[in-house]
């Protein structure tokens, strides 16, 4: 079983705003799963940037609704 993915509310969303998004993101334990979720959205989401942390990890930035961004910490 895959351990739960930590999801942080750094945008300061209220619990009613954050809970549905967190529930959808919880199953994204791989970038492949995240990309599948991106394409299932209306309109589809797409990565907009990447921040290199070191030679092994980076943050993938994805614009979301209402001017918010999702940041995926990968390694």
Backbone atoms as SQL, in Angstrom:
CREATE TABLE atoms (id INTEGER PRIMARY KEY, chain TEXT, resi INTEGER, resn TEXT, atom TEXT, x REAL, y REAL, z REAL);
INSERT INTO atoms VALUES
  (1, 'A', 1, 'UNK', 'N', 0.843, -1.188, 0.000),
  (2, 'A', 1, 'UNK', 'CA', 0.000, 0.000, 0.000),
  (3, 'A', 1, 'UNK', 'C', 0.883, 1.244, 0.000),
  (4, 'A', 2, 'UNK', 'N', 0.521, 2.214, -0.825),
  (5, 'A', 2, 'UNK', 'CA', 1.265, 3.456, -0.928),
  (6, 'A', 2, 'UNK', 'C', 0.932, 4.359, 0.257),
  (7, 'A', 3, 'UNK', 'N', 1.973, 4.928, 0.907),
  (8, 'A', 3, 'UNK', 'CA', 1.683, 5.840, 2.023),
  (9, 'A', 3, 'UNK', 'C', 0.970, 7.093, 1.526),
  (10, 'A', 4, 'UNK', 'N', 0.191, 7.748, 2.386),
  (11, 'A', 4, 'UNK', 'CA', -0.516, 8.959, 1.959),
  (12, 'A', 4, 'UNK', 'C', 0.464, 10.064, 1.551),
  (13, 'A', 5, 'UNK', 'N', 0.047, 10.827, 0.589),
  (14, 'A', 5, 'UNK', 'CA', 0.847, 11.947, 0.097),
  (15, 'A', 5, 'UNK', 'C', 0.489, 13.178, 0.932),
  (16, 'A', 6, 'UNK', 'N', 1.489, 13.858, 1.518),
  (17, 'A', 6, 'UNK', 'CA', 1.158, 15.072, 2.276),
  (18, 'A', 6, 'UNK', 'C', 0.698, 16.188, 1.339),
  (19, 'A', 7, 'UNK', 'N', -0.388, 16.819, 1.691),
  (20, 'A', 7, 'UNK', 'CA', -0.936, 17.919, 0.900),
  (21, 'A', 7, 'UNK', 'C', -1.066, 19.112, 1.832),
  (22, 'A', 8, 'UNK', 'N', -0.414, 20.207, 1.471),
  (23, 'A', 8, 'UNK', 'CA', -0.402, 21.401, 2.324),
  (24, 'A', 8, 'UNK', 'C', -1.265, 22.502, 1.722),
  (25, 'A', 9, 'UNK', 'N', -1.960, 23.203, 2.563),
  (26, 'A', 9, 'UNK', 'CA', -2.822, 24.315, 2.164),
  (27, 'A', 9, 'UNK', 'C', -2.061, 25.623, 2.364),
  (28, 'A', 10, 'UNK', 'N', -1.132, 25.905, 1.481),
  (29, 'A', 10, 'UNK', 'CA', -0.334, 27.130, 1.621),
  (30, 'A', 10, 'UNK', 'C', -1.034, 28.365, 1.069),
  (31, 'A', 11, 'UNK', 'N', -2.178, 28.178, 0.412),
  (32, 'A', 11, 'UNK', 'CA', -2.940, 29.310, -0.131),
  (33, 'A', 11, 'UNK', 'C', -3.898, 29.883, 0.902),
  (34, 'A', 12, 'UNK', 'N', -4.040, 29.202, 2.039),
  (35, 'A', 12, 'UNK', 'CA', -4.955, 29.686, 3.069),
  (36, 'A', 12, 'UNK', 'C', -6.416, 29.500, 2.703),
  (37, 'A', 13, 'UNK', 'N', -6.719, 28.457, 1.926),
  (38, 'A', 13, 'UNK', 'CA', -8.112, 28.180, 1.582),
  (39, 'A', 13, 'UNK', 'C', -8.873, 27.766, 2.832),
  (40, 'A', 14, 'UNK', 'N', -10.164, 28.023, 2.835),
  (41, 'A', 14, 'UNK', 'CA', -10.995, 27.562, 3.946),
  (42, 'A', 14, 'UNK', 'C', -11.120, 26.040, 3.857),
  (43, 'A', 15, 'UNK', 'N', -11.501, 25.408, 4.942),
  (44, 'A', 15, 'UNK', 'CA', -11.671, 23.952, 4.928),
  (45, 'A', 15, 'UNK', 'C', -12.653, 23.492, 3.846),
  (46, 'A', 16, 'UNK', 'N', -13.808, 24.158, 3.686),
  (47, 'A', 16, 'UNK', 'CA', -14.725, 23.724, 2.615),
  (48, 'A', 16, 'UNK', 'C', -14.131, 23.873, 1.205),
  (49, 'A', 17, 'UNK', 'N', -13.228, 24.828, 1.010),
  (50, 'A', 17, 'UNK', 'CA', -12.572, 24.993, -0.294),
  (51, 'A', 17, 'UNK', 'C', -11.457, 23.967, -0.484),
  (52, 'A', 18, 'UNK', 'N', -10.719, 23.696, 0.579),
  (53, 'A', 18, 'UNK', 'CA', -9.538, 22.845, 0.486),
  (54, 'A', 18, 'UNK', 'C', -9.856, 21.352, 0.483),
  (55, 'A', 19, 'UNK', 'N', -10.829, 20.925, 1.255),
  (56, 'A', 19, 'UNK', 'CA', -11.117, 19.497, 1.426),
  (57, 'A', 19, 'UNK', 'C', -11.379, 18.760, 0.106),
  (58, 'A', 20, 'UNK', 'N', -12.222, 19.286, -0.805),
  (59, 'A', 20, 'UNK', 'CA', -12.449, 18.554, -2.058),
  (60, 'A', 20, 'UNK', 'C', -11.181, 18.453, -2.915),
  (61, 'A', 21, 'UNK', 'N', -10.396, 19.517, -2.950),
  (62, 'A', 21, 'UNK', 'CA', -9.151, 19.499, -3.715),
  (63, 'A', 21, 'UNK', 'C', -8.167, 18.503, -3.109),
  (64, 'A', 22, 'UNK', 'N', -8.018, 18.523, -1.802),
  (65, 'A', 22, 'UNK', 'CA', -7.118, 17.587, -1.124),
  (66, 'A', 22, 'UNK', 'C', -7.534, 16.149, -1.385),
  (67, 'A', 23, 'UNK', 'N', -8.834, 15.887, -1.399),
  (68, 'A', 23, 'UNK', 'CA', -9.329, 14.526, -1.657),
  (69, 'A', 23, 'UNK', 'C', -8.957, 14.074, -3.064),
  (70, 'A', 24, 'UNK', 'N', -9.038, 14.966, -4.038),
  (71, 'A', 24, 'UNK', 'CA', -8.672, 14.615, -5.412),
  (72, 'A', 24, 'UNK', 'C', -7.171, 14.412, -5.559),
  (73, 'A', 25, 'UNK', 'N', -6.387, 15.208, -4.869),
  (74, 'A', 25, 'UNK', 'CA', -4.929, 15.130, -4.993),
  (75, 'A', 25, 'UNK', 'C', -4.332, 13.958, -4.224),
  (76, 'A', 26, 'UNK', 'N', -5.043, 13.452, -3.245),
  (77, 'A', 26, 'UNK', 'CA', -4.506, 12.409, -2.362),
  (78, 'A', 26, 'UNK', 'C', -4.051, 11.159, -3.101),
  (79, 'A', 27, 'UNK', 'N', -4.663, 10.825, -4.215),
  (80, 'A', 27, 'UNK', 'CA', -4.303, 9.621, -4.959),
  (81, 'A', 27, 'UNK', 'C', -3.153, 9.807, -5.935),
  (82, 'A', 28, 'UNK', 'N', -2.586, 10.983, -5.992),
  (83, 'A', 28, 'UNK', 'CA', -1.540, 11.270, -6.967),
  (84, 'A', 28, 'UNK', 'C', -0.152, 10.967, -6.401),
  (85, 'A', 29, 'UNK', 'N', 0.125, 9.680, -6.245),
  (86, 'A', 29, 'UNK', 'CA', 1.408, 9.267, -5.661),
  (87, 'A', 29, 'UNK', 'C', 2.543, 9.210, -6.675),
  (88, 'A', 30, 'UNK', 'N', 2.229, 9.428, -7.949),
  (89, 'A', 30, 'UNK', 'CA', 3.254, 9.476, -8.992),
  (90, 'A', 30, 'UNK', 'C', 2.935, 10.617, -9.946),
  (91, 'A', 31, 'UNK', 'N', 3.943, 11.066, -10.677),
  (92, 'A', 31, 'UNK', 'CA', 3.717, 12.105, -11.687),
  (93, 'A', 31, 'UNK', 'C', 2.789, 11.576, -12.772),
  (94, 'A', 32, 'UNK', 'N', 2.891, 10.305, -13.105),
  (95, 'A', 32, 'UNK', 'CA', 2.003, 9.714, -14.110),
  (96, 'A', 32, 'UNK', 'C', 0.543, 9.859, -13.688),
  (97, 'A', 33, 'UNK', 'N', 0.253, 9.595, -12.433),
  (98, 'A', 33, 'UNK', 'CA', -1.123, 9.762, -11.938),
  (99, 'A', 33, 'UNK', 'C', -1.540, 11.228, -11.960),
  (100, 'A', 34, 'UNK', 'N', -0.630, 12.109, -11.599),
  (101, 'A', 34, 'UNK', 'CA', -0.938, 13.539, -11.625),
  (102, 'A', 34, 'UNK', 'C', -1.230, 13.990, -13.055),
  (103, 'A', 35, 'UNK', 'N', -0.430, 13.556, -14.018),
  (104, 'A', 35, 'UNK', 'CA', -0.656, 13.943, -15.412),
  (105, 'A', 35, 'UNK', 'C', -2.002, 13.449, -15.914),
  (106, 'A', 36, 'UNK', 'N', -2.389, 12.248, -15.512),
  (107, 'A', 36, 'UNK', 'CA', -3.714, 11.742, -15.878),
  (108, 'A', 36, 'UNK', 'C', -4.818, 12.608, -15.309),
  (109, 'A', 37, 'UNK', 'N', -4.642, 13.048, -14.060),
  (110, 'A', 37, 'UNK', 'CA', -5.630, 13.923, -13.433),
  (111, 'A', 37, 'UNK', 'C', -5.670, 15.275, -14.144),
  (112, 'A', 38, 'UNK', 'N', -4.489, 15.813, -14.518),
  (113, 'A', 38, 'UNK', 'CA', -4.438, 17.102, -15.229),
  (114, 'A', 38, 'UNK', 'C', -5.316, 17.038, -16.475),
  (115, 'A', 39, 'UNK', 'N', -5.143, 15.973, -17.265),
  (116, 'A', 39, 'UNK', 'CA', -5.863, 15.884, -18.535),
  (117, 'A', 39, 'UNK', 'C', -7.353, 15.617, -18.351),
  (118, 'A', 40, 'UNK', 'N', -7.767, 15.141, -17.184),
  (119, 'A', 40, 'UNK', 'CA', -9.187, 14.873, -16.946),
  (120, 'A', 40, 'UNK', 'C', -9.954, 16.115, -16.491),
  (121, 'A', 41, 'UNK', 'N', -9.248, 17.195, -16.223),
  (122, 'A', 41, 'UNK', 'CA', -9.901, 18.422, -15.762),
  (123, 'A', 41, 'UNK', 'C', -10.478, 19.202, -16.937),
  (124, 'A', 42, 'UNK', 'N', -11.464, 20.061, -16.667),
  (125, 'A', 42, 'UNK', 'CA', -12.068, 20.901, -17.695),
  (126, 'A', 42, 'UNK', 'C', -11.894, 22.355, -17.314),
  (127, 'A', 43, 'UNK', 'N', -11.117, 23.135, -18.037),
  (128, 'A', 43, 'UNK', 'CA', -10.230, 22.702, -19.118),
  (129, 'A', 43, 'UNK', 'C', -9.051, 21.906, -18.554),
  (130, 'A', 44, 'UNK', 'N', -8.362, 21.152, -19.414),
  (131, 'A', 44, 'UNK', 'CA', -7.220, 20.363, -18.938),
  (132, 'A', 44, 'UNK', 'C', -6.145, 21.265, -18.336),
  (133, 'A', 45, 'UNK', 'N', -5.478, 20.769, -17.314),
  (134, 'A', 45, 'UNK', 'CA', -4.369, 21.492, -16.692),
  (135, 'A', 45, 'UNK', 'C', -3.063, 21.056, -17.353),
  (136, 'A', 46, 'UNK', 'N', -2.055, 21.914, -17.277),
  (137, 'A', 46, 'UNK', 'CA', -0.747, 21.580, -17.827),
  (138, 'A', 46, 'UNK', 'C', 0.325, 22.249, -16.978),
  (139, 'A', 47, 'UNK', 'N', 1.454, 21.584, -16.771),
  (140, 'A', 47, 'UNK', 'CA', 2.553, 22.220, -16.037),
  (141, 'A', 47, 'UNK', 'C', 2.960, 23.520, -16.712),
  (142, 'A', 48, 'UNK', 'N', 3.296, 24.505, -15.901),
  (143, 'A', 48, 'UNK', 'CA', 3.650, 25.827, -16.407),
  (144, 'A', 48, 'UNK', 'C', 5.082, 26.203, -16.058),
  (145, 'A', 49, 'UNK', 'N', 5.720, 25.410, -15.230),
  (146, 'A', 49, 'UNK', 'CA', 7.081, 25.728, -14.840),
  (147, 'A', 49, 'UNK', 'C', 7.663, 24.642, -13.967),
  (148, 'A', 50, 'UNK', 'N', 8.970, 24.751, -13.782),
  (149, 'A', 50, 'UNK', 'CA', 9.672, 23.775, -12.956),
  (150, 'A', 50, 'UNK', 'C', 10.795, 24.508, -12.225),
  (151, 'A', 51, 'UNK', 'N', 10.930, 24.225, -10.945),
  (152, 'A', 51, 'UNK', 'CA', 11.993, 24.808, -10.138),
  (153, 'A', 51, 'UNK', 'C', 12.922, 23.670, -9.720),
  (154, 'A', 52, 'UNK', 'N', 14.165, 23.730, -10.155),
  (155, 'A', 52, 'UNK', 'CA', 15.134, 22.700, -9.799),
  (156, 'A', 52, 'UNK', 'C', 15.596, 22.919, -8.367),
  (157, 'A', 53, 'UNK', 'N', 15.482, 21.888, -7.545),
  (158, 'A', 53, 'UNK', 'CA', 15.921, 21.957, -6.153),
  (159, 'A', 53, 'UNK', 'C', 17.372, 21.483, -6.011),
  (160, 'A', 54, 'UNK', 'N', 17.693, 20.391, -6.657),
  (161, 'A', 54, 'UNK', 'CA', 19.055, 19.866, -6.699),
  (162, 'A', 54, 'UNK', 'C', 19.126, 18.916, -7.884),
  (163, 'A', 55, 'UNK', 'N', 20.181, 18.132, -7.991),
  (164, 'A', 55, 'UNK', 'CA', 20.314, 17.259, -9.160),
  (165, 'A', 55, 'UNK', 'C', 19.320, 16.100, -9.168),
  (166, 'A', 56, 'UNK', 'N', 18.597, 15.883, -8.073),
  (167, 'A', 56, 'UNK', 'CA', 17.677, 14.756, -7.986),
  (168, 'A', 56, 'UNK', 'C', 16.209, 15.144, -7.834),
  (169, 'A', 57, 'UNK', 'N', 15.914, 16.380, -7.522),
  (170, 'A', 57, 'UNK', 'CA', 14.516, 16.746, -7.267),
  (171, 'A', 57, 'UNK', 'C', 14.181, 18.122, -7.842),
  (172, 'A', 58, 'UNK', 'N', 12.895, 18.291, -8.099),
  (173, 'A', 58, 'UNK', 'CA', 12.403, 19.562, -8.623),
  (174, 'A', 58, 'UNK', 'C', 10.958, 19.736, -8.197),
  (175, 'A', 59, 'UNK', 'N', 10.459, 20.963, -8.305),
  (176, 'A', 59, 'UNK', 'CA', 9.060, 21.276, -8.042),
  (177, 'A', 59, 'UNK', 'C', 8.392, 21.562, -9.381),
  (178, 'A', 60, 'UNK', 'N', 7.288, 20.900, -9.636),
  (179, 'A', 60, 'UNK', 'CA', 6.508, 21.092, -10.849),
  (180, 'A', 60, 'UNK', 'C', 5.362, 22.032, -10.503),
  (181, 'A', 61, 'UNK', 'N', 5.236, 23.139, -11.239),
  (182, 'A', 61, 'UNK', 'CA', 4.212, 24.151, -10.970),
  (183, 'A', 61, 'UNK', 'C', 3.095, 24.045, -11.995),
  (184, 'A', 62, 'UNK', 'N', 1.860, 23.970, -11.487),
  (185, 'A', 62, 'UNK', 'CA', 0.699, 23.761, -12.355),
  (186, 'A', 62, 'UNK', 'C', -0.362, 24.798, -12.002),
  (187, 'A', 63, 'UNK', 'N', -0.702, 25.703, -12.951),
  (188, 'A', 63, 'UNK', 'CA', -1.772, 26.657, -12.668),
  (189, 'A', 63, 'UNK', 'C', -3.105, 25.935, -12.536),
  (190, 'A', 64, 'UNK', 'N', -3.859, 26.354, -11.539),
  (191, 'A', 64, 'UNK', 'CA', -5.145, 25.721, -11.226),
  (192, 'A', 64, 'UNK', 'C', -6.209, 26.812, -11.291),
  (193, 'A', 65, 'UNK', 'N', -7.380, 26.547, -10.815),
  (194, 'A', 65, 'UNK', 'CA', -8.466, 27.530, -10.865),
  (195, 'A', 65, 'UNK', 'C', -8.231, 28.703, -9.913),
  (196, 'A', 66, 'UNK', 'N', -8.908, 29.784, -10.182),
  (197, 'A', 66, 'UNK', 'CA', -8.910, 31.001, -9.343),
  (198, 'A', 66, 'UNK', 'C', -7.521, 31.576, -9.092),
  (199, 'A', 67, 'UNK', 'N', -6.618, 31.415, -10.046),
  (200, 'A', 67, 'UNK', 'CA', -5.281, 31.978, -9.909),
  (201, 'A', 67, 'UNK', 'C', -4.367, 31.214, -8.975),
  (202, 'A', 68, 'UNK', 'N', -4.781, 30.048, -8.538),
  (203, 'A', 68, 'UNK', 'CA', -3.960, 29.226, -7.654),
  (204, 'A', 68, 'UNK', 'C', -3.000, 28.355, -8.462),
  (205, 'A', 69, 'UNK', 'N', -1.914, 27.967, -7.829),
  (206, 'A', 69, 'UNK', 'CA', -0.968, 27.029, -8.424),
  (207, 'A', 69, 'UNK', 'C', -0.840, 25.813, -7.529),
  (208, 'A', 70, 'UNK', 'N', -0.704, 24.651, -8.159),
  (209, 'A', 70, 'UNK', 'CA', -0.343, 23.437, -7.449),
  (210, 'A', 70, 'UNK', 'C', 1.153, 23.285, -7.608),
  (211, 'A', 71, 'UNK', 'N', 1.855, 22.949, -6.542),
  (212, 'A', 71, 'UNK', 'CA', 3.293, 22.720, -6.600),
  (213, 'A', 71, 'UNK', 'C', 3.552, 21.274, -6.190),
  (214, 'A', 72, 'UNK', 'N', 4.074, 20.503, -7.118),
  (215, 'A', 72, 'UNK', 'CA', 4.372, 19.088, -6.871),
  (216, 'A', 72, 'UNK', 'C', 5.864, 18.966, -6.572),
  (217, 'A', 73, 'UNK', 'N', 6.178, 18.508, -5.384),
  (218, 'A', 73, 'UNK', 'CA', 7.568, 18.270, -4.969),
  (219, 'A', 73, 'UNK', 'C', 7.943, 16.873, -5.426),
  (220, 'A', 74, 'UNK', 'N', 8.893, 16.759, -6.326),
  (221, 'A', 74, 'UNK', 'CA', 9.276, 15.459, -6.862),
  (222, 'A', 74, 'UNK', 'C', 10.734, 15.166, -6.519),
  (223, 'A', 75, 'UNK', 'N', 11.036, 13.892, -6.477),
  (224, 'A', 75, 'UNK', 'CA', 12.432, 13.469, -6.299),
  (225, 'A', 75, 'UNK', 'C', 12.601, 12.048, -6.767);
